[in-house]
Structure formats: C-alpha cells, structure tokens
Amino acid sequence: MALIKAAFVAARSSIPSIRSAFDFHRNARSIQSITALSKRGFASTQKKIKADESFLHQFRRTKGLSVTDITATEWCEKQMEFVLRRAKRESTKAMKAGSARHTNLEEEVVKKVKARVKCKEDIWALKLLNFTIGANQLLFQGLTRELPLIGFAEGVWMVGVIDEICMPATETNMNPKLIDTKTRVRGTLPAEPQRRNGRLQLMCYKYMWDNLVADNFPSREFYKFFALNPHSILSEEIREKTADSGFPADTLDDVVRFYKNTWTTLPPSYDQLLLRYEFQKDNSLIGEDQFAFDPDWLKNQIHGCLEFWLGEREACYTPEEERWKCRFCQFASICPANTDHDSTPSPTSANSSSTPS
C-alpha cells in the first residue's frame, strides 16, 4: 500500500487540473427530475418471452451486454430492436470523426497490446491484459484512456470501455475520476436527452468500477457463462505479449488472476463524473457537464433496460416530447411510432457525433 500511495502522490503532480471555466452543469438539478423523460412514450403490448428467446440470449450470449447497449436502449428501445432484428446502425461521417478523435486521444497516453487470436480464450485474455496494463498506468502515471471493463452487475455480464480515468490533483482525494469525451459537429451544447444519455453511460462505468473494486468478479460464473476453458493454453503470441507486459501467463485463468488482483489495488471511483464536449472542427472545448453519481436513478434505468433485453416486455417507443429523434433514425420510415413526419427537430440534437452518445 505504501508503494501505491506514493504512486498516487506522484501522479497528482503530473496531471493538469480539469478545466472548470467551461462548466455549465456544476450545480445541476437532480437527475431524478428528468427521469420521466427517459421512460417512456407509450409502451407496446406487454409480453414476456422465454429466456432463450430474449435479445440478451440471442445477441449478447458470447460477448455480454455493453454499456453502449444500455445507452442505446435508453435512447429508444424500438430503434434498438430494429438494430438487433434488421441491420446494424449506420455510421455517419460525424460518428467516424468522433471515433477517430477517441483513437487519437488514446494513442496520446497508452499503447494497446494487439495480437492475433486463435480462440475465444485468447480474445478474453487480450481484453483482460489491456485492462491490467491500463490500470497500472493509472496507478503510476496518474492517467489512462480507453480502459476496458468486464464485470457482473444486476445479474448480467456487462462490458464497456472508459474514455479516460485520471487521479485527482488534491491530496485529500484518492479516488480516480471517470471522464467521457463527446465530439460535436457544431460548437453548441447537446439537447438534454443526449446529456442525460451521456450521464447514464458514465454512471454505468462507475457502477461497474466500484463493483469490481469490491471484489465482485465471480470467475467460475464468468467461465461458465461465456463457455470458456480457464486452463486452455493461450496462443504463443498472447503468452509472449503477457510476458513482455510484465504479467506472464500461460492460461486464461492466469490472466483472470492478474485482472482480479489488480482490482484489489484500486480505490472506488470519485462520486463526481465529468462529460466533456468538444468541437469536431478544431477539438476545442465547448463545455463540461460535471454531475454526481445517483445510484438509485441508475439502477432504475438498468432494470428498465433489462426488462427489454430479458424479454420481460416488448420495446417501448420514445416519448412524444422527444419524438424529434425520429428525424435522425434510419428506421423512421418503418417504425409504427413515426406518424408525424413534419415534426421539427431539436436545434441542438443533430450535431452530435453519434446517437445516442
């Protein structure tokens, strides 16, 4: 622990403080006050289906439910259903630019381990190894980006990638801060539904982080759910990569042990979360949304999402006051809810690099 505390202190001195001059949401109203907007216009007929027919079983059985799945479901369950049943969501020019920006931000501070994989055990080993490397970078350098998470929460396996984690610059706080960067086509702040969606994303990451810090990673269930052999010998290239990274491993179980041990060295994340909005044209900062973690609101959101993914009910449509979203949905022409084709889009909603986040 003395070594870790020393790393914390060293890290603080090397990290610039987060810019606060652009904050527009420091004293944000309670997220509870906007919960009603997210759930839900009018619901489809309630209908429960068999577990093996659920969207979670059909489409996420081998890779887990992603935080992006949760935010996309909150944005519009019917759109999520169309994506699963019919086609992948179309990538716009703005979305591609946003992805490129995130790649550049990642490469500024971290170099991901890449390797050819031969089996699913190799795939998971590589993800877990990249977390272990990134977490150690956070501990000793105070900053890391694009950190992959794999965890068990609310009865399901969840995965995600945190944009940025940094150690605080003050000695009174030793909790890492989670940050997400959103890029915008125009230099304007997003509509409230998009900010709400971004808050949901960051809260999911914090919830996963804190669960894992509390040693909530059931290894046996992990192997069972994803049908993995913990004693399978990893490919030669993966084994070389683990050794070169300082975490020599022969099997998936070896990598999982490093993953779990790393979490024991990490503290819970800071209760204040930060959304950062950038202008795509020049990467300038438009504004920042700092807000407090709200566990009750988050769990309500996750439970509502899981009702859809577990087949406990059919998809709901986006509420009337947010029906402008339909103007930017590739499935609008076939969606039963999209009857008003003359609705006016929100002046700020169409400028994001992606939808919902």
Secondary structure as UniProt FT lines:
FT   HELIX           2..14
FT   TURN            21..22
FT   TURN            26..27
FT   HELIX           31..34
FT   HELIX           35..38
FT   HELIX           51..53
FT   HELIX           55..59
FT   TURN            61..63
FT   STRAND          65..66
FT   HELIX           67..75
FT   HELIX           77..85
FT   HELIX           93..109
FT   HELIX           120..141
FT   STRAND          143..153
FT   TURN            154..155
FT   STRAND          156..166
FT   TURN            171..172
FT   STRAND          177..184
FT   HELIX           192..213
FT   TURN            214..215
FT   HELIX           219..225
FT   TURN            226..227
FT   TURN            230..231
FT   HELIX           236..244
FT   TURN            245..246
FT   HELIX           252..263
FT   TURN            264..265
FT   STRAND          272..279
FT   TURN            280..282
FT   STRAND          285..292
FT   HELIX           295..309
FT   TURN            310..311
FT   HELIX           320..328
FT   TURN            330..331
FT   HELIX           332..334
FT   TURN            336..337
FT   TURN            341..342
FT   TURN            347..348
FT   HELIX           349..351
//
